């Protein structure tokens, strides 16, 4: 579902409806002078957006499939010496 955009005065006059729509349909945008100013979101959506994100490394480690086909074997060659 998609959120709606409300003019500030309209959002004030229909605040209960704005809150209900935020819970049912997602973030509701409120504009002031025609520009998006604030968003009203449900607590659940806010908490979901604030949850810590996994690193790519952590996601790969949790992958149940074998990644050896994607990664391949590591080369046994020694790194070459660099002289500056």
mmCIF file of the N, C-alpha and C atoms, coordinates in Angstrom:
data_MODEL
# 
_entry.id   MODEL 
# 
loop_
_atom_site.group_PDB 
_atom_site.id 
_atom_site.type_symbol 
_atom_site.label_atom_id 
_atom_site.label_alt_id 
_atom_site.label_comp_id 
_atom_site.label_asym_id 
_atom_site.label_entity_id 
_atom_site.label_seq_id 
_atom_site.pdbx_PDB_ins_code 
_atom_site.Cartn_x 
_atom_site.Cartn_y 
_atom_site.Cartn_z 
_atom_site.occupancy 
_atom_site.B_iso_or_equiv 
_atom_site.pdbx_formal_charge 
_atom_site.auth_seq_id 
_atom_site.auth_comp_id 
_atom_site.auth_asym_id 
_atom_site.auth_atom_id 
_atom_site.pdbx_PDB_model_num 
ATOM 1   N N  . UNK A 1 1  ? 0.833  -1.183  0.000  1.00 0.00 ? 1  UNK A N  1 
ATOM 2   C CA . UNK A 1 1  ? 0.000  0.000   0.000  1.00 0.00 ? 1  UNK A CA 1 
ATOM 3   C C  . UNK A 1 1  ? 0.873  1.240   0.000  1.00 0.00 ? 1  UNK A C  1 
ATOM 4   N N  . UNK A 1 2  ? 0.319  2.296   -0.479 1.00 0.00 ? 2  UNK A N  1 
ATOM 5   C CA . UNK A 1 2  ? 1.099  3.508   -0.633 1.00 0.00 ? 2  UNK A CA 1 
ATOM 6   C C  . UNK A 1 2  ? 0.548  4.611   0.263  1.00 0.00 ? 2  UNK A C  1 
ATOM 7   N N  . UNK A 1 3  ? 1.465  5.408   0.811  1.00 0.00 ? 3  UNK A N  1 
ATOM 8   C CA . UNK A 1 3  ? 1.074  6.533   1.638  1.00 0.00 ? 3  UNK A CA 1 
ATOM 9   C C  . UNK A 1 3  ? 0.501  7.662   0.801  1.00 0.00 ? 3  UNK A C  1 
ATOM 10  N N  . UNK A 1 4  ? -0.043 8.634   1.480  1.00 0.00 ? 4  UNK A N  1 
ATOM 11  C CA . UNK A 1 4  ? -0.698 9.769   0.835  1.00 0.00 ? 4  UNK A CA 1 
ATOM 12  C C  . UNK A 1 4  ? 0.035  11.052  1.213  1.00 0.00 ? 4  UNK A C  1 
ATOM 13  N N  . UNK A 1 5  ? -0.164 12.076  0.417  1.00 0.00 ? 5  UNK A N  1 
ATOM 14  C CA . UNK A 1 5  ? 0.386  13.392  0.726  1.00 0.00 ? 5  UNK A CA 1 
ATOM 15  C C  . UNK A 1 5  ? -0.744 14.301  1.181  1.00 0.00 ? 5  UNK A C  1 
ATOM 16  N N  . UNK A 1 6  ? -0.517 15.003  2.268  1.00 0.00 ? 6  UNK A N  1 
ATOM 17  C CA . UNK A 1 6  ? -1.511 15.881  2.873  1.00 0.00 ? 6  UNK A CA 1 
ATOM 18  C C  . UNK A 1 6  ? -0.945 17.300  2.968  1.00 0.00 ? 6  UNK A C  1 
ATOM 19  N N  . UNK A 1 7  ? -1.764 18.285  2.706  1.00 0.00 ? 7  UNK A N  1 
ATOM 20  C CA . UNK A 1 7  ? -1.378 19.669  2.994  1.00 0.00 ? 7  UNK A CA 1 
ATOM 21  C C  . UNK A 1 7  ? -1.471 19.847  4.504  1.00 0.00 ? 7  UNK A C  1 
ATOM 22  N N  . UNK A 1 8  ? -0.663 20.713  5.062  1.00 0.00 ? 8  UNK A N  1 
ATOM 23  C CA . UNK A 1 8  ? -0.593 20.870  6.510  1.00 0.00 ? 8  UNK A CA 1 
ATOM 24  C C  . UNK A 1 8  ? -1.959 21.127  7.134  1.00 0.00 ? 8  UNK A C  1 
ATOM 25  N N  . UNK A 1 9  ? -2.718 22.048  6.587  1.00 0.00 ? 9  UNK A N  1 
ATOM 26  C CA . UNK A 1 9  ? -4.026 22.373  7.161  1.00 0.00 ? 9  UNK A CA 1 
ATOM 27  C C  . UNK A 1 9  ? -4.962 21.165  7.107  1.00 0.00 ? 9  UNK A C  1 
ATOM 28  N N  . UNK A 1 10 ? -4.917 20.437  6.006  1.00 0.00 ? 10 UNK A N  1 
ATOM 29  C CA . UNK A 1 10 ? -5.740 19.242  5.854  1.00 0.00 ? 10 UNK A CA 1 
ATOM 30  C C  . UNK A 1 10 ? -5.322 18.176  6.881  1.00 0.00 ? 10 UNK A C  1 
ATOM 31  N N  . UNK A 1 11 ? -4.015 18.024  7.076  1.00 0.00 ? 11 UNK A N  1 
ATOM 32  C CA . UNK A 1 11 ? -3.523 17.045  8.052  1.00 0.00 ? 11 UNK A CA 1 
ATOM 33  C C  . UNK A 1 11 ? -3.956 17.426  9.469  1.00 0.00 ? 11 UNK A C  1 
ATOM 34  N N  . UNK A 1 12 ? -3.946 18.713  9.783  1.00 0.00 ? 12 UNK A N  1 
ATOM 35  C CA . UNK A 1 12 ? -4.411 19.169  11.099 1.00 0.00 ? 12 UNK A CA 1 
ATOM 36  C C  . UNK A 1 12 ? -5.882 18.832  11.300 1.00 0.00 ? 12 UNK A C  1 
ATOM 37  N N  . UNK A 1 13 ? -6.681 19.109  10.280 1.00 0.00 ? 13 UNK A N  1 
ATOM 38  C CA . UNK A 1 13 ? -8.121 18.910  10.380 1.00 0.00 ? 13 UNK A CA 1 
ATOM 39  C C  . UNK A 1 13 ? -8.526 17.438  10.409 1.00 0.00 ? 13 UNK A C  1 
ATOM 40  N N  . UNK A 1 14 ? -7.672 16.574  9.880  1.00 0.00 ? 14 UNK A N  1 
ATOM 41  C CA . UNK A 1 14 ? -7.989 15.146  9.792  1.00 0.00 ? 14 UNK A CA 1 
ATOM 42  C C  . UNK A 1 14 ? -6.889 14.305  10.444 1.00 0.00 ? 14 UNK A C  1 
ATOM 43  N N  . UNK A 1 15 ? -6.362 14.779  11.568 1.00 0.00 ? 15 UNK A N  1 
ATOM 44  C CA . UNK A 1 15 ? -5.211 14.126  12.170 1.00 0.00 ? 15 UNK A CA 1 
ATOM 45  C C  . UNK A 1 15 ? -5.468 12.650  12.480 1.00 0.00 ? 15 UNK A C  1 
ATOM 46  N N  . UNK A 1 16 ? -6.621 12.326  13.021 1.00 0.00 ? 16 UNK A N  1 
ATOM 47  C CA . UNK A 1 16 ? -6.930 10.922  13.335 1.00 0.00 ? 16 UNK A CA 1 
ATOM 48  C C  . UNK A 1 16 ? -6.872 10.065  12.079 1.00 0.00 ? 16 UNK A C  1 
ATOM 49  N N  . UNK A 1 17 ? -7.385 10.581  10.979 1.00 0.00 ? 17 UNK A N  1 
ATOM 50  C CA . UNK A 1 17 ? -7.354 9.846   9.718  1.00 0.00 ? 17 UNK A CA 1 
ATOM 51  C C  . UNK A 1 17 ? -5.915 9.685   9.220  1.00 0.00 ? 17 UNK A C  1 
ATOM 52  N N  . UNK A 1 18 ? -5.115 10.731  9.362  1.00 0.00 ? 18 UNK A N  1 
ATOM 53  C CA . UNK A 1 18 ? -3.702 10.659  8.952  1.00 0.00 ? 18 UNK A CA 1 
ATOM 54  C C  . UNK A 1 18 ? -2.993 9.559   9.730  1.00 0.00 ? 18 UNK A C  1 
ATOM 55  N N  . UNK A 1 19 ? -3.238 9.499   11.029 1.00 0.00 ? 19 UNK A N  1 
ATOM 56  C CA . UNK A 1 19 ? -2.616 8.476   11.872 1.00 0.00 ? 19 UNK A CA 1 
ATOM 57  C C  . UNK A 1 19 ? -3.080 7.088   11.441 1.00 0.00 ? 19 UNK A C  1 
ATOM 58  N N  . UNK A 1 20 ? -4.372 6.905   11.233 1.00 0.00 ? 20 UNK A N  1 
ATOM 59  C CA . UNK A 1 20 ? -4.893 5.606   10.796 1.00 0.00 ? 20 UNK A CA 1 
ATOM 60  C C  . UNK A 1 20 ? -4.278 5.183   9.465  1.00 0.00 ? 20 UNK A C  1 
ATOM 61  N N  . UNK A 1 21 ? -4.161 6.127   8.545  1.00 0.00 ? 21 UNK A N  1 
ATOM 62  C CA . UNK A 1 21 ? -3.566 5.816   7.242  1.00 0.00 ? 21 UNK A CA 1 
ATOM 63  C C  . UNK A 1 21 ? -2.092 5.452   7.375  1.00 0.00 ? 21 UNK A C  1 
ATOM 64  N N  . UNK A 1 22 ? -1.396 6.093   8.303  1.00 0.00 ? 22 UNK A N  1 
ATOM 65  C CA . UNK A 1 22 ? 0.016  5.763   8.528  1.00 0.00 ? 22 UNK A CA 1 
ATOM 66  C C  . UNK A 1 22 ? 0.153  4.330   9.024  1.00 0.00 ? 22 UNK A C  1 
ATOM 67  N N  . UNK A 1 23 ? -0.765 3.903   9.875  1.00 0.00 ? 23 UNK A N  1 
ATOM 68  C CA . UNK A 1 23 ? -0.729 2.539   10.407 1.00 0.00 ? 23 UNK A CA 1 
ATOM 69  C C  . UNK A 1 23 ? -1.104 1.532   9.324  1.00 0.00 ? 23 UNK A C  1 
ATOM 70  N N  . UNK A 1 24 ? -2.151 1.833   8.551  1.00 0.00 ? 24 UNK A N  1 
ATOM 71  C CA . UNK A 1 24 ? -2.665 0.875   7.566  1.00 0.00 ? 24 UNK A CA 1 
ATOM 72  C C  . UNK A 1 24 ? -1.906 0.884   6.244  1.00 0.00 ? 24 UNK A C  1 
ATOM 73  N N  . UNK A 1 25 ? -1.514 2.080   5.774  1.00 0.00 ? 25 UNK A N  1 
ATOM 74  C CA . UNK A 1 25 ? -0.990 2.211   4.402  1.00 0.00 ? 25 UNK A CA 1 
ATOM 75  C C  . UNK A 1 25 ? 0.459  2.644   4.309  1.00 0.00 ? 25 UNK A C  1 
ATOM 76  N N  . UNK A 1 26 ? 1.079  2.951   5.428  1.00 0.00 ? 26 UNK A N  1 
ATOM 77  C CA . UNK A 1 26 ? 2.467  3.394   5.376  1.00 0.00 ? 26 UNK A CA 1 
ATOM 78  C C  . UNK A 1 26 ? 2.598  4.900   5.589  1.00 0.00 ? 26 UNK A C  1 
ATOM 79  N N  . UNK A 1 27 ? 3.798  5.382   5.428  1.00 0.00 ? 27 UNK A N  1 
ATOM 80  C CA . UNK A 1 27 ? 4.163  6.769   5.732  1.00 0.00 ? 27 UNK A CA 1 
ATOM 81  C C  . UNK A 1 27 ? 3.253  7.768   5.020  1.00 0.00 ? 27 UNK A C  1 
ATOM 82  N N  . UNK A 1 28 ? 2.859  8.793   5.756  1.00 0.00 ? 28 UNK A N  1 
ATOM 83  C CA . UNK A 1 28 ? 2.029  9.866   5.228  1.00 0.00 ? 28 UNK A CA 1 
ATOM 84  C C  . UNK A 1 28 ? 2.877  11.139  5.193  1.00 0.00 ? 28 UNK A C  1 
ATOM 85  N N  . UNK A 1 29 ? 2.945  11.769  4.039  1.00 0.00 ? 29 UNK A N  1 
ATOM 86  C CA . UNK A 1 29 ? 3.749  12.969  3.863  1.00 0.00 ? 29 UNK A CA 1 
ATOM 87  C C  . UNK A 1 29 ? 2.883  14.201  4.095  1.00 0.00 ? 29 UNK A C  1 
ATOM 88  N N  . UNK A 1 30 ? 3.415  15.152  4.858  1.00 0.00 ? 30 UNK A N  1 
ATOM 89  C CA . UNK A 1 30 ? 2.717  16.414  5.098  1.00 0.00 ? 30 UNK A CA 1 
ATOM 90  C C  . UNK A 1 30 ? 3.536  17.520  4.448  1.00 0.00 ? 30 UNK A C  1 
ATOM 91  N N  . UNK A 1 31 ? 2.854  18.352  3.651  1.00 0.00 ? 31 UNK A N  1 
ATOM 92  C CA . UNK A 1 31 ? 3.543  19.434  2.954  1.00 0.00 ? 31 UNK A CA 1 
ATOM 93  C C  . UNK A 1 31 ? 3.223  20.777  3.594  1.00 0.00 ? 31 UNK A C  1 
ATOM 94  N N  . UNK A 1 32 ? 4.153  21.691  3.455  1.00 0.00 ? 32 UNK A N  1 
ATOM 95  C CA . UNK A 1 32 ? 3.971  23.068  3.910  1.00 0.00 ? 32 UNK A CA 1 
ATOM 96  C C  . UNK A 1 32 ? 4.422  23.958  2.773  1.00 0.00 ? 32 UNK A C  1 
ATOM 97  N N  . UNK A 1 33 ? 3.541  24.821  2.317  1.00 0.00 ? 33 UNK A N  1 
ATOM 98  C CA . UNK A 1 33 ? 3.814  25.683  1.164  1.00 0.00 ? 33 UNK A CA 1 
ATOM 99  C C  . UNK A 1 33 ? 4.195  24.852  -0.063 1.00 0.00 ? 33 UNK A C  1 
ATOM 100 N N  . UNK A 1 34 ? 3.554  23.683  -0.195 1.00 0.00 ? 34 UNK A N  1 
ATOM 101 C CA . UNK A 1 34 ? 3.766  22.840  -1.363 1.00 0.00 ? 34 UNK A CA 1 
ATOM 102 C C  . UNK A 1 34 ? 5.014  21.968  -1.333 1.00 0.00 ? 34 UNK A C  1 
ATOM 103 N N  . UNK A 1 35 ? 5.795  22.051  -0.264 1.00 0.00 ? 35 UNK A N  1 
ATOM 104 C CA . UNK A 1 35 ? 7.027  21.253  -0.174 1.00 0.00 ? 35 UNK A CA 1 
ATOM 105 C C  . UNK A 1 35 ? 6.885  20.200  0.914  1.00 0.00 ? 35 UNK A C  1 
ATOM 106 N N  . UNK A 1 36 ? 7.325  18.967  0.636  1.00 0.00 ? 36 UNK A N  1 
ATOM 107 C CA . UNK A 1 36 ? 7.281  17.940  1.679  1.00 0.00 ? 36 UNK A CA 1 
ATOM 108 C C  . UNK A 1 36 ? 8.072  18.396  2.898  1.00 0.00 ? 36 UNK A C  1 
ATOM 109 N N  . UNK A 1 37 ? 7.435  18.320  4.074  1.00 0.00 ? 37 UNK A N  1 
ATOM 110 C CA . UNK A 1 37 ? 8.055  18.840  5.287  1.00 0.00 ? 37 UNK A CA 1 
ATOM 111 C C  . UNK A 1 37 ? 8.289  17.759  6.331  1.00 0.00 ? 37 UNK A C  1 
ATOM 112 N N  . UNK A 1 38 ? 7.282  16.945  6.583  1.00 0.00 ? 38 UNK A N  1 
ATOM 113 C CA . UNK A 1 38 ? 7.412  15.864  7.561  1.00 0.00 ? 38 UNK A CA 1 
ATOM 114 C C  . UNK A 1 38 ? 6.702  14.621  7.048  1.00 0.00 ? 38 UNK A C  1 
ATOM 115 N N  . UNK A 1 39 ? 7.059  13.496  7.681  1.00 0.00 ? 39 UNK A N  1 
ATOM 116 C CA . UNK A 1 39 ? 6.363  12.243  7.394  1.00 0.00 ? 39 UNK A CA 1 
ATOM 117 C C  . UNK A 1 39 ? 5.855  11.680  8.709  1.00 0.00 ? 39 UNK A C  1 
ATOM 118 N N  . UNK A 1 40 ? 4.658  11.159  8.669  1.00 0.00 ? 40 UNK A N  1 
ATOM 119 C CA . UNK A 1 40 ? 4.080  10.511  9.827  1.00 0.00 ? 40 UNK A CA 1 
ATOM 120 C C  . UNK A 1 40 ? 4.103  9.016   9.540  1.00 0.00 ? 40 UNK A C  1 
ATOM 121 N N  . UNK A 1 41 ? 4.769  8.272   10.432 1.00 0.00 ? 41 UNK A N  1 
ATOM 122 C CA . UNK A 1 41 ? 4.914  6.828   10.242 1.00 0.00 ? 41 UNK A CA 1 
ATOM 123 C C  . UNK A 1 41 ? 4.453  6.096   11.485 1.00 0.00 ? 41 UNK A C  1 
ATOM 124 N N  . UNK A 1 42 ? 4.072  4.841   11.318 1.00 0.00 ? 42 UNK A N  1 
ATOM 125 C CA . UNK A 1 42 ? 3.685  4.021   12.466 1.00 0.00 ? 42 UNK A CA 1 
ATOM 126 C C  . UNK A 1 42 ? 4.939  3.679   13.272 1.00 0.00 ? 42 UNK A C  1 
ATOM 127 N N  . UNK A 1 43 ? 4.732  3.319   14.523 1.00 0.00 ? 43 UNK A N  1 
ATOM 128 C CA . UNK A 1 43 ? 5.850  2.916   15.380 1.00 0.00 ? 43 UNK A CA 1 
ATOM 129 C C  . UNK A 1 43 ? 6.537  1.693   14.786 1.00 0.00 ? 43 UNK A C  1 
ATOM 130 N N  . UNK A 1 44 ? 5.751  0.747   14.271 1.00 0.00 ? 44 UNK A N  1 
ATOM 131 C CA . UNK A 1 44 ? 6.334  -0.476  13.693 1.00 0.00 ? 44 UNK A CA 1 
ATOM 132 C C  . UNK A 1 44 ? 7.253  -0.142  12.521 1.00 0.00 ? 44 UNK A C  1 
ATOM 133 N N  . UNK A 1 45 ? 6.803  0.740   11.632 1.00 0.00 ? 45 UNK A N  1 
ATOM 134 C CA . UNK A 1 45 ? 7.637  1.124   10.485 1.00 0.00 ? 45 UNK A CA 1 
ATOM 135 C C  . UNK A 1 45 ? 8.889  1.870   10.940 1.00 0.00 ? 45 UNK A C  1 
ATOM 136 N N  . UNK A 1 46 ? 8.742  2.735   11.941 1.00 0.00 ? 46 UNK A N  1 
ATOM 137 C CA . UNK A 1 46 ? 9.892  3.475   12.453 1.00 0.00 ? 46 UNK A CA 1 
ATOM 138 C C  . UNK A 1 46 ? 10.914 2.524   13.066 1.00 0.00 ? 46 UNK A C  1 
ATOM 139 N N  . UNK A 1 47 ? 10.449 1.600   13.903 1.00 0.00 ? 47 UNK A N  1 
ATOM 140 C CA . UNK A 1 47 ? 11.375 0.662   14.541 1.00 0.00 ? 47 UNK A CA 1 
ATOM 141 C C  . UNK A 1 47 ? 12.058 -0.229  13.511 1.00 0.00 ? 47 UNK A C  1 
ATOM 142 N N  . UNK A 1 48 ? 11.327 -0.614  12.464 1.00 0.00 ? 48 UNK A N  1 
ATOM 143 C CA . UNK A 1 48 ? 11.924 -1.432  11.408 1.00 0.00 ? 48 UNK A CA 1 
ATOM 144 C C  . UNK A 1 48 ? 13.035 -0.650  10.701 1.00 0.00 ? 48 UNK A C  1 
ATOM 145 N N  . UNK A 1 49 ? 12.815 0.637   10.487 1.00 0.00 ? 49 UNK A N  1 
ATOM 146 C CA . UNK A 1 49 ? 13.826 1.444   9.799  1.00 0.00 ? 49 UNK A CA 1 
ATOM 147 C C  . UNK A 1 49 ? 15.047 1.711   10.668 1.00 0.00 ? 49 UNK A C  1 
ATOM 148 N N  . UNK A 1 50 ? 14.886 1.617   11.989 1.00 0.00 ? 50 UNK A N  1 
ATOM 149 C CA . UNK A 1 50 ? 15.992 1.881   12.908 1.00 0.00 ? 50 UNK A CA 1 
ATOM 150 C C  . UNK A 1 50 ? 16.752 0.613   13.303 1.00 0.00 ? 50 UNK A C  1 
ATOM 151 N N  . UNK A 1 51 ? 16.276 -0.537  12.881 1.00 0.00 ? 51 UNK A N  1 
ATOM 152 C CA . UNK A 1 51 ? 16.930 -1.801  13.233 1.00 0.00 ? 51 UNK A CA 1 
ATOM 153 C C  . UNK A 1 51 ? 18.338 -1.829  12.661 1.00 0.00 ? 51 UNK A C  1 
ATOM 154 N N  . UNK A 1 52 ? 19.287 -2.400  13.409 1.00 0.00 ? 52 UNK A N  1 
ATOM 155 C CA . UNK A 1 52 ? 20.657 -2.469  12.895 1.00 0.00 ? 52 UNK A CA 1 
ATOM 156 C C  . UNK A 1 52 ? 20.708 -3.311  11.621 1.00 0.00 ? 52 UNK A C  1 
ATOM 157 N N  . UNK A 1 53 ? 21.500 -2.869  10.704 1.00 0.00 ? 53 UNK A N  1 
ATOM 158 C CA . UNK A 1 53 ? 21.655 -3.571  9.429  1.00 0.00 ? 53 UNK A CA 1 
ATOM 159 C C  . UNK A 1 53 ? 22.811 -4.555  9.529  1.00 0.00 ? 53 UNK A C  1 
ATOM 160 N N  . UNK A 1 54 ? 22.654 -5.690  8.859  1.00 0.00 ? 54 UNK A N  1 
ATOM 161 C CA . UNK A 1 54 ? 23.735 -6.676  8.820  1.00 0.00 ? 54 UNK A CA 1 
ATOM 162 C C  . UNK A 1 54 ? 24.802 -6.217  7.834  1.00 0.00 ? 54 UNK A C  1 
ATOM 163 N N  . UNK A 1 55 ? 26.013 -6.561  8.154  1.00 0.00 ? 55 UNK A N  1 
ATOM 164 C CA . UNK A 1 55 ? 27.087 -6.304  7.205  1.00 0.00 ? 55 UNK A CA 1 
ATOM 165 C C  . UNK A 1 55 ? 27.032 -7.361  6.111  1.00 0.00 ? 55 UNK A C  1 
ATOM 166 N N  . UNK A 1 56 ? 27.648 -7.084  4.979  1.00 0.00 ? 56 UNK A N  1 
ATOM 167 C CA . UNK A 1 56 ? 27.704 -8.057  3.890  1.00 0.00 ? 56 UNK A CA 1 
ATOM 168 C C  . UNK A 1 56 ? 28.405 -9.326  4.368  1.00 0.00 ? 56 UNK A C  1 
ATOM 169 N N  . UNK A 1 57 ? 29.458 -9.163  5.133  1.00 0.00 ? 57 UNK A N  1 
ATOM 170 C CA . UNK A 1 57 ? 30.195 -10.304 5.658  1.00 0.00 ? 57 UNK A CA 1 
ATOM 171 C C  . UNK A 1 57 ? 29.292 -11.197 6.515  1.00 0.00 ? 57 UNK A C  1 
ATOM 172 N N  . UNK A 1 58 ? 28.499 -10.590 7.397  1.00 0.00 ? 58 UNK A N  1 
ATOM 173 C CA . UNK A 1 58 ? 27.601 -11.371 8.260  1.00 0.00 ? 58 UNK A CA 1 
ATOM 174 C C  . UNK A 1 58 ? 26.542 -12.087 7.426  1.00 0.00 ? 58 UNK A C  1 
ATOM 175 N N  . UNK A 1 59 ? 26.005 -11.426 6.410  1.00 0.00 ? 59 UNK A N  1 
ATOM 176 C CA . UNK A 1 59 ? 24.991 -12.046 5.557  1.00 0.00 ? 59 UNK A CA 1 
ATOM 177 C C  . UNK A 1 59 ? 25.568 -13.238 4.798  1.00 0.00 ? 59 UNK A C  1 
ATOM 178 N N  . UNK A 1 60 ? 26.778 -13.115 4.307  1.00 0.00 ? 60 UNK A N  1 
ATOM 179 C CA . UNK A 1 60 ? 27.420 -14.215 3.568  1.00 0.00 ? 60 UNK A CA 1 
ATOM 180 C C  . UNK A 1 60 ? 27.687 -15.393 4.511  1.00 0.00 ? 60 UNK A C  1 
ATOM 181 N N  . UNK A 1 61 ? 28.125 -15.097 5.727  1.00 0.00 ? 61 UNK A N  1 
ATOM 182 C CA . UNK A 1 61 ? 28.407 -16.175 6.686  1.00 0.00 ? 61 UNK A CA 1 
ATOM 183 C C  . UNK A 1 61 ? 27.150 -16.942 7.060  1.00 0.00 ? 61 UNK A C  1 
ATOM 184 N N  . UNK A 1 62 ? 25.983 -16.295 7.029  1.00 0.00 ? 62 UNK A N  1 
ATOM 185 C CA . UNK A 1 62 ? 24.730 -16.947 7.387  1.00 0.00 ? 62 UNK A CA 1 
ATOM 186 C C  . UNK A 1 62 ? 24.089 -17.674 6.216  1.00 0.00 ? 62 UNK A C  1 
ATOM 187 N N  . UNK A 1 63 ? 24.637 -17.533 5.034  1.00 0.00 ? 63 UNK A N  1 
ATOM 188 C CA . UNK A 1 63 ? 24.075 -18.155 3.842  1.00 0.00 ? 63 UNK A CA 1 
ATOM 189 C C  . UNK A 1 63 ? 24.136 -19.675 3.975  1.00 0.00 ? 63 UNK A C  1 
ATOM 190 N N  . UNK A 1 64 ? 22.987 -20.367 3.818  1.00 0.00 ? 64 UNK A N  1 
ATOM 191 C CA . UNK A 1 64 ? 22.994 -21.817 3.989  1.00 0.00 ? 64 UNK A CA 1 
ATOM 192 C C  . UNK A 1 64 ? 23.617 -22.563 2.801  1.00 0.00 ? 64 UNK A C  1 
ATOM 193 N N  . UNK A 1 65 ? 23.679 -21.946 1.649  1.00 0.00 ? 65 UNK A N  1 
ATOM 194 C CA . UNK A 1 65 ? 24.225 -22.613 0.462  1.00 0.00 ? 65 UNK A CA 1 
ATOM 195 C C  . UNK A 1 65 ? 25.744 -22.513 0.448  1.00 0.00 ? 65 UNK A C  1 
ATOM 196 N N  . UNK A 1 66 ? 26.362 -23.449 -0.222 1.00 0.00 ? 66 UNK A N  1 
ATOM 197 C CA . UNK A 1 66 ? 27.815 -23.424 -0.369 1.00 0.00 ? 66 UNK A CA 1 
ATOM 198 C C  . UNK A 1 66 ? 28.183 -22.319 -1.359 1.00 0.00 ? 66 UNK A C  1 
ATOM 199 N N  . UNK A 1 67 ? 29.063 -21.459 -0.957 1.00 0.00 ? 67 UNK A N  1 
ATOM 200 C CA . UNK A 1 67 ? 29.470 -20.346 -1.819 1.00 0.00 ? 67 UNK A CA 1 
ATOM 201 C C  . UNK A 1 67 ? 30.740 -20.665 -2.591 1.00 0.00 ? 67 UNK A C  1 
ATOM 202 N N  . UNK A 1 68 ? 31.262 -21.881 -2.456 1.00 0.00 ? 68 UNK A N  1 
ATOM 203 C CA . UNK A 1 68 ? 32.529 -22.218 -3.096 1.00 0.00 ? 68 UNK A CA 1 
ATOM 204 C C  . UNK A 1 68 ? 32.449 -22.093 -4.619 1.00 0.00 ? 68 UNK A C  1 
ATOM 205 N N  . UNK A 1 69 ? 31.283 -22.345 -5.198 1.00 0.00 ? 69 UNK A N  1 
ATOM 206 C CA . UNK A 1 69 ? 31.147 -22.199 -6.649 1.00 0.00 ? 69 UNK A CA 1 
ATOM 207 C C  . UNK A 1 69 ? 31.265 -20.742 -7.073 1.00 0.00 ? 69 UNK A C  1 
ATOM 208 N N  . UNK A 1 70 ? 30.794 -19.853 -6.237 1.00 0.00 ? 70 UNK A N  1 
ATOM 209 C CA . UNK A 1 70 ? 30.882 -18.426 -6.556 1.00 0.00 ? 70 UNK A CA 1 
ATOM 210 C C  . UNK A 1 70 ? 32.270 -17.871 -6.277 1.00 0.00 ? 70 UNK A C  1 
ATOM 211 N N  . UNK A 1 71 ? 32.847 -18.307 -5.174 1.00 0.00 ? 71 UNK A N  1 
ATOM 212 C CA . UNK A 1 71 ? 34.124 -17.755 -4.745 1.00 0.00 ? 71 UNK A CA 1 
ATOM 213 C C  . UNK A 1 71 ? 35.291 -18.456 -5.424 1.00 0.00 ? 71 UNK A C  1 
ATOM 214 N N  . UNK A 1 72 ? 35.215 -19.759 -5.561 1.00 0.00 ? 72 UNK A N  1 
ATOM 215 C CA . UNK A 1 72 ? 36.311 -20.507 -6.165 1.00 0.00 ? 72 UNK A CA 1 
ATOM 216 C C  . UNK A 1 72 ? 37.410 -20.772 -5.158 1.00 0.00 ? 72 UNK A C  1 
ATOM 217 N N  . UNK A 1 73 ? 38.435 -21.446 -5.614 1.00 0.00 ? 73 UNK A N  1 
ATOM 218 C CA . UNK A 1 73 ? 39.568 -21.771 -4.756 1.00 0.00 ? 73 UNK A CA 1 
ATOM 219 C C  . UNK A 1 73 ? 40.542 -20.612 -4.713 1.00 0.00 ? 73 UNK A C  1 
ATOM 220 N N  . UNK A 1 74 ? 41.159 -20.447 -3.554 1.00 0.00 ? 74 UNK A N  1 
ATOM 221 C CA . UNK A 1 74 ? 42.178 -19.408 -3.413 1.00 0.00 ? 74 UNK A CA 1 
ATOM 222 C C  . UNK A 1 74 ? 43.467 -19.880 -4.037 1.00 0.00 ? 74 UNK A C  1 
ATOM 223 N N  . UNK A 1 75 ? 44.162 -18.976 -4.632 1.00 0.00 ? 75 UNK A N  1 
ATOM 224 C CA . UNK A 1 75 ? 45.448 -19.295 -5.233 1.00 0.00 ? 75 UNK A CA 1 
ATOM 225 C C  . UNK A 1 75 ? 46.486 -19.518 -4.142 1.00 0.00 ? 75 UNK A C  1 
ATOM 226 N N  . UNK A 1 76 ? 47.354 -20.500 -4.353 1.00 0.00 ? 76 UNK A N  1 
ATOM 227 C CA . UNK A 1 76 ? 48.428 -20.784 -3.392 1.00 0.00 ? 76 UNK A CA 1 
ATOM 228 C C  . UNK A 1 76 ? 49.653 -19.921 -3.679 1.00 0.00 ? 76 UNK A C  1 
ATOM 229 N N  . UNK A 1 77 ? 49.615 -19.150 -4.759 1.00 0.00 ? 77 UNK A N  1 
ATOM 230 C CA . UNK A 1 77 ? 50.754 -18.302 -5.119 1.00 0.00 ? 77 UNK A CA 1 
ATOM 231 C C  . UNK A 1 77 ? 51.026 -17.266 -4.038 1.00 0.00 ? 77 UNK A C  1 
ATOM 232 N N  . UNK A 1 78 ? 52.305 -16.983 -3.851 1.00 0.00 ? 78 UNK A N  1 
ATOM 233 C CA . UNK A 1 78 ? 52.701 -15.963 -2.912 1.00 0.00 ? 78 UNK A CA 1 
ATOM 234 C C  . UNK A 1 78 ? 52.509 -14.582 -3.551 1.00 0.00 ? 78 UNK A C  1 
ATOM 235 N N  . UNK A 1 79 ? 52.200 -13.615 -2.740 1.00 0.00 ? 79 UNK A N  1 
ATOM 236 C CA . UNK A 1 79 ? 52.100 -12.251 -3.252 1.00 0.00 ? 79 UNK A CA 1 
ATOM 237 C C  . UNK A 1 79 ? 53.485 -11.779 -3.662 1.00 0.00 ? 79 UNK A C  1 
ATOM 238 N N  . UNK A 1 80 ? 53.555 -10.971 -4.682 1.00 0.00 ? 80 UNK A N  1 
ATOM 239 C CA . UNK A 1 80 ? 54.878 -10.507 -5.119 1.00 0.00 ? 80 UNK A CA 1 
ATOM 240 C C  . UNK A 1 80 ? 55.323 -9.331  -4.282 1.00 0.00 ? 80 UNK A C  1 
ATOM 241 N N  . UNK A 1 81 ? 56.604 -9.183  -4.171 1.00 0.00 ? 81 UNK A N  1 
ATOM 242 C CA . UNK A 1 81 ? 57.191 -8.079  -3.418 1.00 0.00 ? 81 UNK A CA 1 
ATOM 243 C C  . UNK A 1 81 ? 57.097 -6.805  -4.241 1.00 0.00 ? 81 UNK A C  1 
ATOM 244 N N  . UNK A 1 82 ? 56.701 -5.743  -3.573 1.00 0.00 ? 82 UNK A N  1 
ATOM 245 C CA . UNK A 1 82 ? 56.661 -4.435  -4.231 1.00 0.00 ? 82 UNK A CA 1 
ATOM 246 C C  . UNK A 1 82 ? 57.739 -3.570  -3.614 1.00 0.00 ? 82 UNK A C  1 
ATOM 247 N N  . UNK A 1 83 ? 58.458 -2.873  -4.462 1.00 0.00 ? 83 UNK A N  1 
ATOM 248 C CA . UNK A 1 83 ? 59.507 -1.975  -3.974 1.00 0.00 ? 83 UNK A CA 1 
ATOM 249 C C  . UNK A 1 83 ? 59.136 -0.547  -4.387 1.00 0.00 ? 83 UNK A C  1 
ATOM 250 N N  . UNK A 1 84 ? 59.193 0.309   -3.437 1.00 0.00 ? 84 UNK A N  1 
ATOM 251 C CA . UNK A 1 84 ? 58.860 1.709   -3.702 1.00 0.00 ? 84 UNK A CA 1 
ATOM 252 C C  . UNK A 1 84 ? 60.091 2.561   -3.680 1.00 0.00 ? 84 UNK A C  1 
# 
